[in-house]
C-alpha cells in the first residue's frame, strides 16, 4: 500500500526564513523512511484559475510505501526537534491523505 499526502501550507507573514529552515532539516529525513517528496511547489497568484481566500505559500505532494514509514517520519525525534520552527512559521495547513493498494 502506498501512502500519498498532499499539503497546502499557509505561512505567517514574514516567517518564510523560519519555514525554509524547518524544511532544510526535515525534508532529508524522509529518505530514511523511504519517503519521496514528489512535488514541492511555490505557486504564484497567476497559477490559480480559481481561488477563494488566501493562497498557499507551498504545496507538497509526498509518498511513503506504508503508513508505518510515514508515522516513523512524523515521529522522528530529529524532526520533532525542529518542530518549533514549523509552529512559529506556519499559520495553517490543509492536508489530504490517500492510499493506493
Secondary structure as the mmCIF struct_conf table of DSSP 4:
data_model
#
loop_
_struct_conf.conf_type_id
_struct_conf.id
_struct_conf.beg_label_comp_id
_struct_conf.beg_label_asym_id
_struct_conf.beg_label_seq_id
_struct_conf.end_label_comp_id
_struct_conf.end_label_asym_id
_struct_conf.end_label_seq_id
STRN STRN1 UNK A 2 UNK A 11
HELX_LH_PP_P HELX_LH_PP_P1 UNK A 12 UNK A 12
TURN_TY1_P TURN_TY1_P1 UNK A 13 UNK A 14
HELX_RH_AL_P HELX_RH_AL_P1 UNK A 16 UNK A 26
HELX_RH_3T_P HELX_RH_3T_P1 UNK A 27 UNK A 33
TURN_TY1_P TURN_TY1_P2 UNK A 34 UNK A 34
STRN STRN2 UNK A 36 UNK A 41
HELX_RH_3T_P HELX_RH_3T_P2 UNK A 45 UNK A 47
BEND BEND1 UNK A 49 UNK A 50
BEND BEND2 UNK A 53 UNK A 53
HELX_LH_PP_P HELX_LH_PP_P2 UNK A 54 UNK A 56
BEND BEND3 UNK A 57 UNK A 57
STRN STRN3 UNK A 58 UNK A 64
BEND BEND4 UNK A 65 UNK A 66
HELX_RH_AL_P HELX_RH_AL_P2 UNK A 67 UNK A 74
TURN_TY1_P TURN_TY1_P3 UNK A 75 UNK A 75
HELX_RH_AL_P HELX_RH_AL_P3 UNK A 77 UNK A 80
TURN_TY1_P TURN_TY1_P4 UNK A 81 UNK A 82
HELX_RH_AL_P HELX_RH_AL_P4 UNK A 83 UNK A 89
STRN STRN4 UNK A 90 UNK A 100
#
